[in-house]
Amino acid sequence: MVTIVISPRDRYSGVLECIRLVYKHTPMPFKLMVLDLGYPNGLRDQIEELLTPYDNARIMNLGLMTPMRAITKIRDRIDSEFTMLLDNDSQVTEGWLPPLLEVVKDDAVAVVNPLTLEKEGVDQGAMLRTHLYTNEIRSIDVSGVEYLIESKSFRRSLPEALPKEIRPSDMFELHGVLFRTSILQSLDIPDMVIREHIDIGLQLHRLGKLILSQPHSVVIFDNLGTRMELSDMRYFFHRWSKKRCWSSAREFERRWGLNFYSEDAMYLWVFRRRIFLICRWLYLPIPVANKITGAAARIYNWFNPINEPLKDPLEHSKRFLP
């Protein structure tokens, strides 16, 4: 059996549709845990009403906190063999679960990625395109200092351009990922808002466990395209504050003795999303919001220049793991 854990990532809204699609597309039996990390009262009431007909669901009231801290608090209450971590702005699709379970039958496999597609949103492009198939940890030497780089294969490719076979991956992303529960419960889960998936990927490699990507299971995430409510924005700004991002980078550095190339780009990433969300909250269309975001980013970069000594760092990088 699998336990599906739904947690906020960037927002609160989206959780109702996330739950509806879980029940529509997931064969019984399964268990559902909905993590309440500060949902507004009205939305909490709607969640409770939606779950009333089901005896396999429960809401965990944890209060305002980051997703990783919440997972740490509830993981020991999971008694199923497998756990699906699903962000509340992600949507499962028809037939998503059996392909994941088929792959994780191998005891050496700890984690299975579904193919994660993204809707058009803060990154303008096709209406639906690839967000994550596989990802790789790479390293680069800059003036004698080693830095890490995350590289995603087929990033922003159209879904039909992807290979169809199962492939190994160095890590995962939390939009949707299946864990062997015993592994999830044994990990040292970091209280981080960035790089947490890379930290866990490195831990799994150290344990000799495999992460595989299964393209026949598809999860779609919102990519901030849907307009947020004020309560959503409060949660986003809580999770993605510059202080928390900086602290997470320092925690990763403390744990692994490594940092990421061009850390400044991360703070620009957060700034861009803040501007985009405000534009969308003002009901500006996605193309207009992206143009304003781009202009604001150029101004930000003028006053906070990003330190990128290499024109194409990925070209100069090498695989980090053996």
Summary of the structure (lengths in Angstrom):
residues: 322
radius of gyration: 19.2
end to end distance: 33.5
largest distance: 60.9
contacts: 1051
relative contact order: 0.16
helix: 38%
strand: 25%
